[in-house]
Amino acid sequence: MRDYLRRTCDEGWIINLSPEGQRSDVATRVFPHVAQPLSICLFVRRADHDATRPARIHYRALHGKRAEKFAQLRSVGLDDDGWRDAHTQGTRPFTPAALSGWEEYPALDSLFPWGSPGCKTNRSWVTSPHPSVLQRRWARLGGEEDPETKAILFKETRDRRLDTRARCLPGFPHPDQTVGEEAGTRPPLLRMALRSFDRQWLIGDNRVLDYPRADLWESLQPGQVFLNQQSSHEIDSGPALVATALLPDTHHFNGRGGRVHPVLHPDGSANVPTGLLRHLSGVLGLDGVTVHDLAAYAVAVAGHSAFTEQFAEELLTPGVRLPLTRDPELWSKAVRVGHAFLWAATYGEQGAPPAAPASGQEDVGFPPGDPRQVRYVTPIGSAVPDTLAYDEESGTLHVGPGTFTGVPPEVWNYEVGGMRIVKKWFGYRKASPTSRKTSPLDDLHVTAWPSEWSTELIDLLSVLRRLVDLAPAQQALTTRIVDSPVITVTDLMSAGVLPPQPRADRARRRVVLDFDRPADDP
């Protein structure tokens, strides 16, 4: 449709009424009960239309609450100075064209062609911050004898019903009965990345997952890193790129979609276009640039808020682009910082710690005596708290009656695409969780605060502190890289690296799996 309008019209005006994206705060919606993003689009075709010239399309966005947007709308004129020219090419979104050279940076999904929406369960009761909760939910489901009640507990959908017979997931046992026949077993569990920096648990059973993305499960292996970007909504704060070593949920980035780019294919090969790593090695004059170096470089450049702020207008069109430096010194520094970022973001599972290898640093927490160490001063106790507060003056986080000191404001305020990480983490674990409910099984929650959650909270705060400390170096590197010669899309096309080979966006699997999945599960 966008291509058609560009070809058949002379001029167009796009008024974005929902720059906040899908399911925004109700107060910002022009129609309170409509969660979908809305725009006003006006197109003109003149009598002397020139079919050889694409339509000139103007863009503007209205921000604020509903009344503020209506006030702005009343003052809009088609010839005022509040418009920006949108993209002109074919099917490109009707969003502002970049003025910074951004279009000549290769897109992340060109450098890591195979991507996935992430695991989509379509039922929230199959995930939990604590494995015992999933075992209790599974037992409750299996113990229900009334078929109608069991269907409600299960939350039947088009793709998964009580009588569905689904194939096994890679690495997990083959279920020999339907969920309707299930009774008295223990569910297979997998640690997964539900949201950025939030490690939870998932029932690893294909009978209860609508779109598990089998290729992602098969790609779970030593050395795997999943890069995640927001690909469907604009962002204006926080890092533009995050990473995890765990299976990512479809809403892992910030609770509102995203696109996962594994570093490795299921067969262990690098998820990059043919010849890219060799070309980078040649341009930089370095031996053996690896796919993990490229991933580290990517998060060093785009995994901090200054990148998002610098390219705020460019990111109105979702999708990260990476300025690839030609300077071997800048490349090496960025890779070093990026490996430290990956080490922190994956809780020490990938990347490399910032300290020398001889230090033996394995834990993302800080050792005793380090001024950055988070200290658990007052116990939370056994009762599950429902309040979270922060004292900026003392740097103290209050979790119910418990206190954690040594928490800088930057850690408390750390966000990804508007999602406050610490608040979101606690929201899933408090006495009355704020997570979405799809079944009565969601009401089963912990009855006492698990001691391991206190340890996990210290780890989370330590991870965010490490990323906060890395941000100034990332910002300085990104500024120098953007201001220096870079490898452009044109360069990579001339070298035959781009566009990627046909089917490069498909997973290369170790074996051909006869996996029972819906046709629209890529």
Secondary structure, DSSP 4 states (H G I P E B T S, - for coil): -HHHHHHH-SEEEEEES-TT-TT--GGG-SSTT--S--EEEEEE--TT--TTSPPEEEEEE--SSHHHHHHHHHT--TTSTT-EEB--STT--SSBPPSSSGGGSPBHHHHS---B--BB-S-GGGEESSHHHHHHHHHHHHH---HHHHHHHHT--SS--TT---PPPTTSPPP-S-GGG--S----EEEEEEETTEEEEEE--GGG-SB--HHHHHH--TT--EEEE--SS---SS-S-EEESSEEBTTTTTSS--EEEESB-TTS-B-S-TTHHHHHHHHHT-S---HHHHHHHHHHHHSSHHHHHHTTTGGGS-S-B--EES-HHHHHHHHHHHHHHHHHHTTTSSS--SS-GGG----SSPPTT-TT--EEEE---SSPP--EEEETTTTEEEETTEEEE---HHHHT-EETTEEHHHHHHHTTSSS--S---SGGGG---SS--HHHHHHHHHHHHHHHHHHHHHHHHHHHHHHHHTS-EE-HHHHHHTT-SSPPTTTTS---SS-------TT--
